[in-house]
Amino acid sequence: MLPCLNKELFGLECLGCGIQRATAFLFKGEFIAAFKIYPAIYTLILLICFLVFSLFFKIKYSEKIKAGLLILNILIILINYLVKNFL
């Protein structure tokens, strides 16, 4: 795994810390461990799948769905960051 430069230099995890390990856990089939390491992993996968799917098919309200998923991901990532570093 690649080390987090932010964590090594400043001692604080970055917003993406854990996504590599969570992805590795997903490929191993350890779904709960992946969530514990990086809670936004499943919503990010959902967002990516929706973005790819919307490239090929016209979806009603797709812009609102994309915006909602994006906001949801940002909130989960920020809350996770705050909990890991300050609580």
C-alpha positions in Angstrom: 0.0 0.0 0.0 1.1 3.5 -0.7 1.7 5.5 2.5 -0.3 8.7 3.1 2.1 11.6 2.7 -0.2 13.9 4.7 -0.2 11.5 7.6 3.6 11.1 7.5 4.3 14.8 7.3 1.6 16.3 9.6 0.4 13.4 11.6 -3.2 13.8 10.5 -5.0 11.5 8.1 -6.2 13.1 4.8 -9.7 12.9 3.4 -8.8 9.8 1.4 -7.0 7.9 4.0 -8.2 4.4 4.1 -9.7 4.1 0.6 -6.9 1.8 -0.6 -7.3 -0.5 2.4 -11.0 -0.5 2.1 -10.8 -1.4 -1.6 -8.4 -4.2 -0.8 -10.9 -5.5 1.9 -13.7 -5.3 -0.7 -11.7 -7.5 -3.1 -11.1 -10.0 -0.3 -14.8 -10.1 0.5 -14.4 -8.4 3.9 -17.3 -5.9 3.5 -17.7 -4.9 7.2 -13.9 -4.2 7.5 -14.0 -2.1 4.4 -16.8 0.0 5.8 -15.0 0.4 9.2 -11.8 1.6 7.4 -13.5 4.0 5.0 -17.3 4.4 5.4 -17.8 6.3 2.1 -16.6 3.3 0.1 -20.1 2.0 -0.8 -21.5 5.4 -1.6 -18.5 6.2 -3.8 -19.0 2.9 -5.7 -22.7 3.8 -6.1 -21.8 7.2 -7.4 -19.3 5.9 -9.9 -21.7 3.2 -11.1 -24.4 5.8 -11.5 -22.1 8.1 -13.4 -21.0 5.3 -15.8 -24.6 4.1 -16.2 -25.8 7.6 -17.0 -23.3 7.9 -19.8 -25.1 5.2 -21.7 -28.7 5.6 -20.7 -30.9 8.7 -20.3 -32.2 8.8 -16.7 -34.9 11.1 -15.5 -33.6 13.5 -12.8 -30.1 12.3 -13.3 -28.6 15.7 -12.5 -30.4 15.8 -9.2 -29.4 12.2 -8.4 -25.8 13.0 -9.2 -25.9 16.1 -7.0 -27.5 14.2 -4.2 -25.0 11.3 -4.3 -22.1 13.8 -4.5 -23.4 15.7 -1.5 -23.9 12.5 0.4 -20.3 11.4 -0.3 -18.8 14.7 0.7 -20.7 14.6 4.0 -19.7 11.1 4.8 -16.1 11.8 3.9 -16.0 15.0 6.0 -17.7 13.4 9.0 -15.3 10.4 8.8 -12.3 12.8 8.6 -13.5 14.8 11.7 -14.1 11.6 13.7 -10.8 10.0 12.8 -8.7 13.1 13.5 -10.4 15.0 16.3 -12.5 12.5 18.4 
